[in-house]
Amino acid sequence: LNKIDARIMRNVYSMQQLEIKMGPICALDYRAVILPLT
């Protein structure tokens, strides 16, 4: 479980970095991808 949690946290962190680079449009896209997984 801890390995999975670490992987999720790493993915969320990289998504946040993309959001900062790409802006609000990408933020909406990544939320649409992440929310069903949580």
C-alpha positions as CSV (number, residue, x, y, z in Angstrom):
1,L,0.0,0.0,0.0
2,N,2.8,2.4,0.8
3,K,4.4,1.8,-2.5
4,I,1.2,2.6,-4.3
5,D,0.7,5.7,-2.1
6,A,4.3,6.9,-3.0
7,R,3.6,6.3,-6.7
8,I,0.3,8.3,-6.5
9,M,2.0,11.2,-4.7
10,R,4.8,11.2,-7.3
11,N,2.2,11.3,-10.1
12,V,0.3,14.1,-8.4
13,Y,3.5,16.1,-7.9
14,S,4.4,15.8,-11.6
15,M,0.9,16.7,-12.6
16,Q,1.1,19.8,-10.5
17,Q,4.4,20.7,-12.2
18,L,2.7,20.3,-15.5
19,E,-0.2,22.4,-14.4
20,I,2.2,25.2,-13.5
21,K,3.9,25.0,-16.9
22,M,0.8,24.5,-19.0
23,G,-1.7,26.7,-17.2
24,P,-5.4,26.3,-16.3
25,I,-6.5,24.4,-19.5
26,C,-4.1,21.5,-18.6
27,A,-5.3,21.7,-15.0
28,L,-8.8,20.9,-16.0
29,D,-7.6,18.0,-18.2
30,Y,-5.5,16.5,-15.4
31,R,-8.3,16.8,-12.9
32,A,-10.6,15.0,-15.3
33,V,-7.9,12.2,-15.3
34,I,-7.1,12.1,-11.6
35,L,-10.5,12.4,-10.0
36,P,-11.9,9.1,-11.3
37,L,-8.8,7.4,-9.9
38,T,-9.1,8.7,-6.4
